[in-house]
């Protein structure tokens, strides 16, 4: 049995499980002193990887977060490797040598205006997508996208599912956990959502549509961030009051995770 019900988020930049309750969470920010926002991802895939550093704006201001261009950003791992990131564009810092290896713990360090912010994330072993296919919805309407994968034994597992339609990331994703005793194949279904709306509007697939699915294996801290983020955002969200894994009062997250990808074309 799933320990947590699936929680649906809508995204700033831009999956819906039939077996889970869904909760749409909206931005709830008031005027305040700008806060630092840090968003970073490392995968067990080829880099480079990005860390984006910006600041919040008042609720009634334009939803454009000003980049922080004078940060010092580094990533280290528990194998003794450290890299200082270079700034590719304003506020976006990238790696050149860091590798994502399951089992290692990665630490992000960001220095801004004399303050240091840190976050650690352990990269979990990947779980492969065994199959991906279309299925009818019991409620009618457009087809569902379904994927089967095996839950990793011996530990509590935390997952995030993201999808793309014709190369554009959807404005929603799901996170969920699975009990360590669940070792059978997990079947997970979702209805594709509109890729430009900040609501959960579903979209009708047409012949030739290409759907890419990412299955991420998260650590608990990152899972709790995505589970509790109070935002209109997703992968690049800067939430009002989440359980962030970044120290010293910064918003955002640092995510070191394994990912497996699948693709299917609508017939």
C-alpha positions as CSV (number, residue, x, y, z in Angstrom):
1,X,0.0,0.0,0.0
2,X,1.3,3.5,-0.7
3,X,2.4,5.3,2.3
4,X,1.5,8.7,0.8
5,X,-1.3,9.6,-1.6
6,X,-0.2,11.1,-4.9
7,X,0.0,14.8,-4.8
8,X,-0.4,16.8,-8.0
9,X,1.6,20.0,-8.6
10,X,1.2,22.6,-11.3
11,X,4.4,24.1,-12.6
12,X,5.8,27.6,-13.2
13,X,7.9,26.7,-16.2
14,X,6.7,23.8,-17.3
15,X,0.6,13.1,-14.2
16,X,-2.6,12.0,-12.8
17,X,-2.9,8.6,-11.1
18,X,-6.3,7.0,-11.1
19,X,-5.7,5.3,-7.8
20,X,-4.8,8.4,-5.9
21,X,-6.4,11.5,-4.6
22,X,-5.2,14.6,-6.3
23,X,-4.7,18.0,-4.7
24,X,-4.0,21.1,-6.7
25,X,-1.8,23.5,-4.8
26,X,-1.7,27.2,-5.6
27,X,0.9,29.9,-4.9
28,X,0.3,31.7,-1.7
29,X,2.9,34.5,-1.4
30,X,2.5,37.9,0.2
31,X,4.8,40.9,0.0
32,X,8.0,40.3,1.8
33,X,11.7,40.8,1.8
34,X,13.2,38.9,-1.2
35,X,14.4,35.4,-0.4
36,X,17.1,33.4,-2.1
37,X,15.8,30.6,-4.4
38,X,18.2,27.7,-5.3
39,X,17.1,25.0,-7.7
40,X,19.5,22.2,-8.7
41,X,19.4,18.7,-10.2
42,X,22.0,16.0,-10.7
43,X,21.1,12.8,-12.6
44,X,22.8,9.5,-13.3
45,X,23.0,10.7,-16.9
46,X,25.5,12.7,-18.9
47,X,25.9,16.3,-17.7
48,X,26.4,19.2,-17.5
49,X,24.0,19.8,-14.6
50,X,22.5,23.1,-13.6
51,X,22.0,25.1,-10.4
52,X,19.8,28.2,-10.8
53,X,20.1,30.9,-8.2
54,X,17.5,33.7,-8.1
55,X,15.4,35.8,-5.6
56,X,11.7,36.0,-5.0
57,X,9.5,38.9,-5.9
58,X,6.4,40.3,-4.2
59,X,3.2,38.6,-5.0
60,X,1.9,41.6,-7.0
61,X,5.0,41.9,-9.0
62,X,5.7,40.4,-12.4
63,X,6.4,36.7,-12.0
64,X,10.0,37.0,-13.2
65,X,12.6,36.1,-10.5
66,X,15.7,38.2,-10.8
67,X,18.8,36.0,-11.2
68,X,21.7,36.2,-8.8
69,X,24.9,36.7,-10.7
70,X,27.5,37.0,-8.0
71,X,27.1,33.6,-6.3
72,X,29.8,31.1,-5.7
73,X,28.5,27.6,-6.3
74,X,30.2,24.3,-5.8
75,X,29.2,20.6,-5.6
76,X,31.1,17.9,-3.7
77,X,30.5,14.2,-3.2
78,X,31.3,11.7,-0.4
79,X,34.1,10.2,-2.7
80,X,36.2,13.3,-2.3
81,X,35.3,15.1,-5.5
82,X,34.6,18.8,-5.6
83,X,33.8,21.2,-8.4
84,X,33.2,24.9,-8.6
85,X,30.5,25.6,-11.1
86,X,30.8,28.3,-13.8
87,X,28.1,30.7,-14.7
88,X,26.7,29.9,-18.2
89,X,23.9,32.6,-18.2
90,X,22.8,35.1,-15.6
91,X,22.0,33.1,-12.4
92,X,22.5,29.7,-14.1
93,X,25.6,27.8,-12.9
94,X,26.7,24.6,-14.6
95,X,29.0,21.7,-14.0
96,X,31.7,20.4,-16.3
97,X,33.2,17.3,-14.5
98,X,30.6,16.3,-11.8
99,X,29.2,12.8,-12.5
100,X,26.0,11.4,-11.0
101,X,26.6,8.0,-9.5
102,X,23.9,6.1,-7.5
103,X,24.9,5.5,-3.9
104,X,26.9,8.7,-3.6
105,X,25.8,11.7,-1.5
106,X,26.2,15.1,-3.1
107,X,26.5,18.4,-1.2
108,X,25.7,21.7,-2.8
109,X,27.2,24.9,-1.4
110,X,26.1,28.3,-2.4
111,X,27.7,31.6,-1.1
112,X,25.8,34.8,-1.7
113,X,26.4,38.2,0.1
114,X,28.5,36.6,2.8
115,X,26.0,33.9,3.6
116,X,26.4,30.2,3.0
117,X,23.6,27.8,2.0
118,X,24.1,24.1,1.8
119,X,22.0,21.0,0.8
120,X,22.8,17.3,0.6
121,X,21.0,14.6,-1.5
122,X,21.8,10.9,-1.9
123,X,21.3,9.4,-5.3
124,X,19.2,6.3,-5.2
125,X,19.6,3.3,-7.4
126,X,17.5,3.5,-10.6
127,X,14.5,1.3,-11.3
128,X,13.9,0.5,-15.0
129,X,10.6,1.1,-16.8
130,X,9.6,-2.4,-17.9
131,X,6.9,-1.3,-20.3
132,X,5.0,1.8,-21.4
133,X,1.6,1.7,-23.3
134,X,-1.8,3.3,-23.8
135,X,-4.9,2.1,-21.9
136,X,-8.5,3.0,-21.8
137,X,-9.7,5.1,-18.9
138,X,-12.5,3.6,-16.8
139,X,-14.1,7.0,-16.8
140,X,-14.0,7.5,-20.5
141,X,-12.3,10.3,-22.4
142,X,-8.8,10.3,-23.7
143,X,-6.4,7.4,-23.4
144,X,-4.2,7.0,-20.4
145,X,-0.5,6.5,-20.5
146,X,0.6,3.6,-18.3
147,X,4.0,2.4,-17.3
148,X,5.1,-0.7,-15.4
149,X,8.2,-0.9,-13.2
150,X,9.5,-2.9,-10.3
151,X,9.8,-1.4,-6.8
152,X,13.3,-1.6,-5.4
153,X,13.3,-4.1,-2.5
154,X,14.7,-3.5,1.0
155,X,14.0,0.2,1.4
156,X,11.2,2.8,1.3
157,X,11.2,4.2,-2.2
158,X,10.2,7.7,-3.4
159,X,9.3,8.5,-7.0
160,X,8.6,11.4,-9.3
161,X,7.0,11.0,-12.7
162,X,7.3,13.8,-15.3
163,X,6.0,13.7,-18.9
164,X,6.7,15.6,-22.1
165,X,4.5,15.9,-25.1
166,X,6.3,16.5,-28.4
167,X,9.3,17.7,-26.5
168,X,7.5,20.2,-24.2
169,X,7.4,19.4,-20.5
170,X,3.9,19.2,-19.0
171,X,2.8,21.7,-16.4
172,X,2.2,19.0,-13.7
173,X,3.9,16.0,-12.2
174,X,3.3,13.4,-9.5
175,X,5.3,12.2,-6.5
176,X,4.5,9.1,-4.5
177,X,6.2,6.6,-2.2
178,X,6.0,2.8,-2.1
179,X,6.4,0.5,0.9
180,X,9.6,-1.5,1.0
181,X,7.7,-4.8,1.2
182,X,6.1,-4.1,-2.2
183,X,8.3,-6.0,-4.7
184,X,5.8,-6.8,-7.4
185,X,5.5,-4.8,-10.6
186,X,4.0,-1.4,-10.0
187,X,1.4,-0.2,-12.6
188,X,1.1,3.6,-12.8
189,X,-1.3,5.5,-15.1
190,X,-1.8,9.1,-15.9
191,X,-3.8,11.3,-18.2
192,X,-1.7,13.8,-20.2
193,X,-2.3,17.3,-19.1
194,X,-2.3,20.6,-21.0
195,X,1.3,21.8,-21.4
196,X,0.8,25.5,-21.2
197,X,-1.9,26.0,-18.6
198,X,-1.3,26.4,-14.9
199,X,-4.4,24.4,-14.3
200,X,-4.8,20.6,-14.6
201,X,-6.6,20.7,-18.0
202,X,-6.2,17.4,-19.8
203,X,-5.4,17.3,-23.5
204,X,-6.6,15.1,-26.3
205,X,-3.9,13.1,-28.0
206,X,-3.7,13.0,-31.8
207,X,-2.0,10.6,-34.1
208,X,1.8,10.9,-34.1
209,X,2.0,12.6,-30.7
210,X,5.3,11.6,-29.0
211,X,5.1,11.2,-25.2
212,X,8.3,11.0,-23.2
213,X,8.1,9.8,-19.5
214,X,10.8,10.3,-16.8
215,X,10.7,8.0,-13.7
216,X,12.9,9.6,-11.0
217,X,14.0,7.8,-7.9
218,X,14.3,10.4,-5.1
219,X,15.7,10.5,-1.7
220,X,13.3,11.3,1.2
221,X,14.4,15.0,1.6
222,X,13.7,15.8,-2.0
223,X,10.5,13.8,-1.9
224,X,9.3,15.9,1.0
225,X,10.1,19.1,-0.9
226,X,8.0,18.2,-3.9
227,X,5.3,16.7,-1.7
228,X,4.8,19.9,0.3
229,X,5.8,22.6,-2.1
230,X,3.1,25.3,-2.1
231,X,3.6,26.7,-5.6
232,X,2.4,27.1,-9.1
233,X,5.7,25.4,-10.1
234,X,7.3,22.1,-10.6
235,X,10.8,21.3,-11.6
236,X,11.8,24.9,-11.2
237,X,9.4,25.9,-8.5
238,X,10.2,28.4,-5.8
239,X,7.6,27.6,-3.2
240,X,6.1,29.7,-0.4
241,X,6.5,27.3,2.5
242,X,7.8,23.8,1.5
243,X,10.0,21.5,3.4
244,X,13.2,22.6,1.7
245,X,16.4,20.6,2.0
246,X,18.5,23.8,1.7
247,X,19.9,25.4,4.9
248,X,19.9,29.0,6.2
249,X,16.4,29.9,5.0
250,X,16.8,29.6,1.3
251,X,13.8,28.4,-0.8
252,X,14.0,25.6,-3.4
253,X,15.7,22.2,-3.5
254,X,18.8,20.3,-4.5
255,X,18.0,16.9,-6.1
256,X,20.5,14.2,-6.8
257,X,18.4,11.4,-8.4
258,X,18.5,8.5,-10.8
259,X,16.2,8.7,-13.8
260,X,14.9,6.2,-16.4
261,X,13.1,7.4,-19.5
262,X,10.5,5.9,-21.8
263,X,8.8,7.0,-25.0
264,X,5.6,6.1,-26.8
265,X,3.9,7.4,-29.9
266,X,0.2,7.8,-30.1
267,X,-1.1,5.5,-32.9
